[in-house]
Amino acid sequence: MSKIQLYSLATPNGQKIGIALEEMEVPYSAHVVNITKGDQFKPEFVAINPNSKIPAIVDPDGPDGLPISIFESGAILVYLAQKSKKFLPEDPKLQIETIQWLFFQMGGIGPMFGQFGHFFKYAVDKCDHPYPLERYSTESRRLLGVLDKHLQSKTFLVGEQYTIADMSIVPWINGLSVFYKADEKLGLSEFKNVQAWVARILMRPKTAAGMLVCRL
C-alpha cells in the first residue's frame, strides 16, 4: 500500500488526523507545515489545499487507483475511516450518530473554541473590549455542557465504540488546557464526564502517539 502523505501541524485540527492514521494503522509519511512561518501559503501546499489550512493529505492510491488530495479535517477523517474500514460504524444508526458528532465538532467546537482561544490568548494586546471574550467563553462552556451531559454513563461519544467523532473532538478539549491554559477561565474541572472521557482516550497509546505527529 502506498503511503498517504500528511501535511499538517500538531494543532487541534492537525492532531485529529495524526490520531486517525496511528489508530487505523494506515501507512503514512508526515510533513510539517509551519503555519507560524507562512508555509500554508507556499504554492506547493496551495496546490494540495487551495484554502491554505492544515491539515491536508495526498493519497497516491485513491479511488480507482488514482492519486487524490483532500482537505478539511472532517472530510479527511471520513475518507480514512472508509478506506481503512475502521472507527466509522457499519450500522446505519451508529454511523449517522458518529457523523452527527463529527459535524458538531466541525460546526461548533472548532470554530467557537478557536475564537475563544484567539481572544483569550492571542489577542489580549489587540482587543481590550470584554464582549468577544465573554461571548466565546459563554459559548465554549455551553458546548462543554452539551458534551458533559451526553457523556454521562458513556465510554465514548457513540456508545462503547471509539470513533472518528471522538478523534475529532478530544484534541480541542485537550487544547483548552495545553494550548490556551484556560482551565480556570472556563472552569474545566466542572465538566467531570468530559474530563474522564479525555483521560480515557489519552491513555490509548496510538492516540497519544498521534497527538505528537507533525509537532514542531
C-alpha positions in Angstrom: 0.0 0.0 0.0 1.3 3.4 -1.0 1.9 5.8 1.9 -0.5 8.6 2.5 1.3 11.9 2.6 0.1 14.0 5.6 0.8 17.8 5.5 0.0 19.2 9.0 1.0 20.7 12.3 0.1 19.4 15.8 -2.6 21.9 16.5 -6.1 20.6 17.5 -7.2 20.4 13.9 -3.9 18.7 12.8 -3.9 16.3 15.7 -7.1 14.7 14.6 -5.5 13.2 11.5 -2.4 12.1 13.3 -4.6 10.2 15.7 -6.6 8.6 12.9 -3.6 7.5 10.9 -2.0 5.9 14.0 -5.2 4.3 15.3 -6.2 3.0 11.8 -2.6 1.7 11.2 -2.6 3.4 7.8 1.0 3.8 6.3 1.8 7.4 6.1 4.6 10.0 5.8 4.3 13.2 7.8 5.3 16.6 6.6 5.3 19.6 8.9 3.5 22.8 7.6 4.8 25.5 9.9 1.8 28.0 9.8 3.8 30.4 12.0 6.2 30.9 9.1 3.5 31.0 6.4 4.2 27.6 4.9 0.5 27.2 4.2 0.7 29.9 1.6 3.5 28.3 -0.4 2.5 27.2 -3.9 3.2 23.6 -3.3 0.8 23.5 -0.4 -1.8 25.6 -2.0 -1.8 23.1 -4.9 -3.0 20.5 -2.3 -5.3 22.8 -0.3 -6.4 25.9 -2.1 -7.8 27.2 1.2 -4.3 27.2 2.8 -5.3 25.5 6.0 -3.8 22.4 7.7 -4.3 19.5 7.7 -4.4 18.1 4.2 -3.5 14.7 2.7 -2.5 13.2 -0.6 -3.4 9.6 -1.1 -1.3 8.1 -4.1 -3.8 5.2 -4.1 -7.1 6.9 -4.2 -10.4 6.0 -5.8 -9.8 3.9 -9.0 -6.1 3.7 -8.0 -5.5 7.4 -8.9 -4.0 10.0 -6.6 -6.3 12.3 -4.7 -5.7 15.2 -2.4 -8.2 16.0 0.4 -8.5 19.0 2.7 -10.9 19.8 5.6 -10.2 17.6 8.6 -13.7 16.2 8.8 -13.6 15.1 5.2 -10.2 13.5 5.8 -11.5 11.6 8.8 -14.4 10.2 6.9 -12.2 9.3 3.9 -9.6 7.5 6.1 -12.4 5.6 8.1 -13.9 4.4 4.8 -10.6 3.5 3.4 -9.4 1.6 6.5 -12.9 0.3 7.4 -12.2 1.3 11.0 -13.7 3.7 13.5 -16.9 4.5 11.5 -19.6 2.0 12.5 -21.3 0.0 9.7 -24.6 0.0 11.5 -26.6 2.9 9.8 -27.9 4.3 13.1 -24.5 4.4 14.8 -22.8 5.7 11.6 -25.1 8.7 11.4 -24.6 9.3 15.1 -20.9 9.3 14.6 -21.1 11.8 11.6 -23.5 13.9 13.7 -20.9 14.4 16.5 -18.2 14.9 13.9 -20.2 17.8 12.4 -20.8 19.1 16.0 -17.1 19.5 16.2 -16.7 21.0 12.8 -19.6 23.5 13.2 -19.4 24.2 16.9 -16.4 23.0 18.9 -13.7 24.0 16.5 -14.9 27.5 15.5 -16.1 28.5 19.0 -13.1 27.1 20.9 -10.8 28.7 18.2 -12.4 32.1 18.6 -12.2 31.8 22.4 -8.5 30.9 22.2 -7.9 33.8 19.9 -9.3 36.4 22.2 -8.2 34.8 25.4 -4.6 34.2 24.5 -3.5 35.7 21.2 -5.4 39.0 21.0 -5.2 40.2 24.6 -3.0 43.1 23.5 -5.1 43.9 20.4 -8.6 44.0 21.9 -9.5 45.2 25.3 -13.3 45.1 24.9 -14.8 42.4 27.1 -17.6 41.4 24.7 -15.8 39.0 22.3 -14.0 37.0 25.1 -17.2 36.7 27.2 -19.2 35.7 24.1 -16.9 32.9 23.2 -16.3 31.9 26.8 -20.0 31.5 27.3 -20.5 29.5 24.1 -17.5 27.3 24.9 -18.9 26.5 28.3 -22.3 25.8 26.7 -20.7 23.3 24.3 -18.8 21.6 27.1 -22.1 21.3 28.9 -23.6 19.6 25.9 -20.7 17.1 25.8 -20.8 16.5 29.5 -24.4 15.7 29.6 -24.1 13.4 26.6 -21.1 11.5 28.0 -22.9 10.7 31.3 -22.8 6.8 31.5 -21.0 6.6 28.2 -17.5 5.4 27.5 -17.2 7.2 24.1 -19.4 9.6 22.1 -21.2 6.8 20.3 -21.9 4.3 23.0 -19.0 1.9 23.6 -17.2 2.5 20.3 -14.2 4.7 19.8 -14.9 6.5 16.5 -13.7 9.4 14.3 -16.1 11.6 16.3 -14.0 11.1 19.5 -10.8 11.7 17.5 -12.1 15.0 16.1 -13.2 16.5 19.5 -10.6 15.2 22.0 -7.7 17.4 20.7 -9.8 20.5 21.1 -10.8 19.7 24.7 -7.2 18.9 25.5 -6.1 22.1 23.7 -8.1 24.2 26.1 -5.6 23.3 28.8 -2.4 22.6 26.8 -2.6 25.4 24.3 -4.8 28.1 25.9 -4.2 27.4 29.6 -7.9 28.1 30.1 -8.7 25.7 32.9 -9.7 28.4 35.4 -11.3 30.7 32.9 -13.7 28.0 31.5 -14.0 26.1 34.8 -12.9 22.9 33.0 -12.9 20.8 36.3 -16.7 21.3 36.4 -17.2 19.1 33.4 -16.3 15.8 35.1 -17.7 13.5 32.4 -15.7 15.3 29.7 -12.5 15.2 31.8 -12.9 11.5 32.4 -13.5 10.9 28.7 -10.4 12.8 27.7 -8.3 10.9 30.2 -9.6 7.5 28.9 -8.8 8.5 25.3 -5.3 9.9 26.0 -4.4 6.6 27.7 -4.7 4.9 24.3 -1.0 4.6 23.1 -1.8 5.1 19.4 -3.9 8.2 20.1 -1.2 9.6 22.4 1.3 9.0 19.5 -1.0 10.6 17.0 -1.2 13.8 19.1 2.6 14.3 18.5 2.6 13.9 14.7 3.9 17.0 13.0 4.9 18.6 16.2 7.4 21.4 16.0 
